[in-house]
Amino acid sequence: MAAASARAESIEGLEVSLTSNASPEGKLYGSIGPREIAEKLTQNGFPVDKSEVVMSDGPIREAGDFEVNLSFHADVNAKFTLTVEGEET
């Protein structure tokens, strides 16, 4: 429980950017799900498993800012901001 709380505190309020291929209108080619988010956080020094990423609205399919919830324990949660930047191909 203490370890989960420490992880949550280190991530709470964090801002992370992720770039994905998108159309000129900002719609992503594909989507961003828990696996991509967990990989990005882990690359940034915050090890997270994809099962800890909670996406109640489903995968992200467009560019913009999104609030993502993480659940480390039944009583330990954290929120951070994910900025998805569309990159035209």
Helices and strands as residue ranges (DSSP letters): H 2-11, E 15-22, E 27-32, H 34-43, G 50-52, E 53-54, E 60-62, E 64-73, E 76-88
